[in-house]
Every structure is written in structure tokens, then in C-alpha cells.
């Protein structure tokens, strides 16, 4: 397990499908993710299949975010769409327990994932897409060295309207340890 001050990251396991099922069926968690395809009401069987696919994919590295004080899973973090040739990966971090929001745990998990991408996986660029309205996430990723590269206008639907997302990235020599 990778350990920080507040959280640890351990590789995702098949049994973690239950956590993801619970989190991705909680409207509070989904609210600010800016999903372009619906995940709400995914069955536990569907979630198990998704987890198994991710675990067997050479292009995904998925971790559970563990609260070190409580020793319990509070979220999910992943590097996906890993492109070894171009040394690029996409970052996802979701704190699935609303009671754990705004405590610095997501920021610490994101920093650890970026360090892992640069130091262990030898990536050059890590990127992500975040809803522009999600100030908490934008602040989290900015604190981890990400910069806004641009805005994808009206790229997803939110509460009956189209909404935009920021495209953010960090390069190895900007945010990670070289």
C-alpha cells in the first residue's frame, strides 16, 4: 500500500465492486462528476463485470483510497487510458464517502497518484476532465500542479442543461518529482 499522511492507496480487488456499486449509485457522489454517460442504477452484477474488466486491462491501474485512521475504503483513484508509447495517462479520483469531503483526502490521493504516474510508471503527462462548476475538484487538481488547458463547452448534461468541463493536465517537470 502507498501511504500518505491521511490516506493510503491499495490496488483495487474484485471484492471492491461493492464499494463502487454503493458510491456510483449515490446521487450526491455523481452530482459533480460531469459524466457523459449515465452510471446511476448500475446493478451489482454490472459493477462486478466493470471491476473485472478494469483489473484485467493493461491500460488501467485502479486503486482504493483508504482512510489510514479508520482503515476503511473511502474512495477510488485510477490511471486509465494509459498510453505507454506517448507516456500519457488519464487521472480519476472520487471520494465516495460524502462525510470525507473537504478534509484534504482527495487532494492527497491525487498527489499520490500523480507521483505514482511519474515516478513508478514513467509517465510524462497526466490529464483529466472536470466539470467547470466543481470548484472543489478544480482546486484539488490545481493544488496538485494541474493547469487548465482549455474548456470543453457544453460537453455534458447537468440538471436539465448543458454544462462545460475544464481539460486539465500536469507534466512530469511541472508537478511531479523528476
Secondary structure as GFF3:
##gff-version 3
##sequence-region A 1 178
A	DSSP	beta_strand	2	3	.	.	.	ID=ss1
A	DSSP	beta_strand	7	11	.	.	.	ID=ss2
A	DSSP	three_ten_helix	14	16	.	.	.	ID=ss3
A	DSSP	alpha_helix	17	23	.	.	.	ID=ss4
A	DSSP	alpha_helix	27	30	.	.	.	ID=ss5
A	DSSP	alpha_helix	44	56	.	.	.	ID=ss6
A	DSSP	beta_strand	61	67	.	.	.	ID=ss7
A	DSSP	beta_strand	72	83	.	.	.	ID=ss8
A	DSSP	beta_strand	88	95	.	.	.	ID=ss9
A	DSSP	three_ten_helix	98	100	.	.	.	ID=ss10
A	DSSP	alpha_helix	105	115	.	.	.	ID=ss11
A	DSSP	pi_helix	116	120	.	.	.	ID=ss12
A	DSSP	beta_strand	125	131	.	.	.	ID=ss13
A	DSSP	alpha_helix	135	143	.	.	.	ID=ss14
A	DSSP	beta_strand	147	158	.	.	.	ID=ss15
A	DSSP	beta_strand	161	171	.	.	.	ID=ss16
A	DSSP	alpha_helix	172	175	.	.	.	ID=ss17
###
